[in-house]
Amino acid sequence: MRRYLLSFVSLLILLIPVVAFVSYALLFSPKTPESPVQFEIQPGTGLNQVAASLQKTGVVRNALAVKLLARWKQQTGQIQAGHYVFKNPASAEKVLDRLVQGDVEKVSLTVPEGFTLKQVIARIAEKGFGQSERLQRLATDKGFIQSLGIEANSLEGYLFPETYLFAPGIDEKALLTMMVSQFFDHTGSKFKADIAKLGLSQHQWVTLASIIEKETGIVTEMPLISSVFHNRLRGNIPLQTDPTVIYGIDDFDGNITRKHLKTPTPYNTYTTKGLPPGPIANPGLSALDAAAHPAITQLLYFVARGDGSHQFSKTLKEHNAAVRKYQLRKRK
């Protein structure tokens, strides 16, 4: 009897390293995918199904290892849904850690300053984050817009220019909400007192900022452009800014004409005094800041020099001279 007991103990001693090696191989030894593995976990997917899929796709060696680890670490209900990509060698433990942390694959989306709502929606759709039609409906849904703290007919002006990282499959509403949240995160309440002193509502401020954004890409000029527009608004002088006219033309072909300037539309600031009914683009922080903090000047005019910058003038006589110098000379 004692001999059998000794034999059994000896066998156990021999098996311990084997079991330890196998356990290590299954749980902690990295598994190298043959190629990047796209792995999708739908909401509500259970641990057993996730573990089986991980083994089937070659992400881990053994599904049982994942299940045992999850139970041992009390993480059976903590796996997060989303789109994952496994490129590098990873052990079952590291794979489980990623799934629990929600370390999903993200795709960048860059919204340049001055993009219109139409352009932003097209960029979002191109990246595969949603359908243009649904995005357009959401961006003009008054109930949804008001739920975001915006009093407007569309999200034009409030989709903050930024480089975003979104998980594939993100809901269109969640995506737009995040972009609007960026707007409020960057502006917060720091502009409220200043725009109130200028007699502007939030919507008027964003509208003016969008016009400034479309008029110049030179940040140092923005306070001067802003000054011209504020001076004109105070003097009840039409803004006479081409970008607003262009925004109001449905089939604009890139060539603005005298007919365009004389055709009344809600956005034609040649035929209508004051600000247009809403933003004409999504302004960046510099334009928003300039709209709230115009330079203190008596400027009323500006004309493009042809190099991206502008010549500013106080009087019509000065302005006409600048037009002759920079615009008429360019046409010869």
C-alpha positions, 0 to 999 in steps of 0.5 A: 500500500505504501509503495502504491502511495509513493508511486502516486505521489511520484506521478503527481510530482512529475505531472505538476511541471507538465500541468504548469507548462500547459496552463502557462501555454494556454493562459499566458503564452502569447498567440500570434495571429496569422494576420490582423483579426477583425473581431466584433462583439455585439451587445449582449454576447455571452462569455462562452460565445466570445471565447469560442469565437476568439479560438475560432478566429485564431486570437487565442489557443483555447476558449477554455483558457479565456473562460477560466481566466474570466471566472478566476478574475471575476470578469465574466460579465465585464466584457465590452461590446465593440470592434476589436483588431488583434495584430500582435502576439497576445496571451489569453490574459492580455486578450481578456484585459483588452475586452474588459477595458473596451480597448476597441479599434478606433478610426480617425475623423478630421473635420477641418475648420470652415467645413459646412454641415453638408461637407461634414456629413459627407466626410462622416459618411465617407469614413463609414460612420453613418448614412448621409440621409440619416445624418442630415435628418438628425442634424436638422431634427429640432427635438434632437438639436434642442436636447443638445442645448442649441436653439437653432434649426440645424447643427450648422456651426456646432460640429466642432472642427477637430480630429476625432477617434471613433469606434467603427459602428458608432451610432450616428446620434452618439457621433453628432452628440460627441461633436457638439459636446466638443463645441461646448467643451472648448467654449464652455462659459468663458465667452458668455459674458463677452458676447452678452456685452456685445449684444449677441445671443449664442446663435448670433455669435456662432453665426458671426464666427462662421462668417469670419472663418470663411472670410480668412484663414489667417488667424491674426486677421480674424479680430480685424475682420470681426471688427469690420463686421461689428462696426457695420452691425452697430452702424446698421450697414449691410455686412456685404460678405460674399461667403453668406451669399454663396451659402444661400445659393443651392447650385453655386458653381464656384463663380459669384456674379452681380446677379447673385449679389442682387438676388435676395435670399435669407443669406444675402447680406448685400440685400439684407441688413444684419446677420443671416439666420444662422451659421454658414459653416463650422468655425474653429476656436480662433474664429469664435474667439475673434467674434467675441473679442473684435479689435477696437477699430473704426474699420468698415471695409476690407478687400483681398490682396490676392495672397490670402491676406486683406487690406483694411480701410476706414472710408469708402474712398480708401476702400475703392483705392484698395479695390483698384490696387488689388482687384482691378489690377489682378483682372488685367 
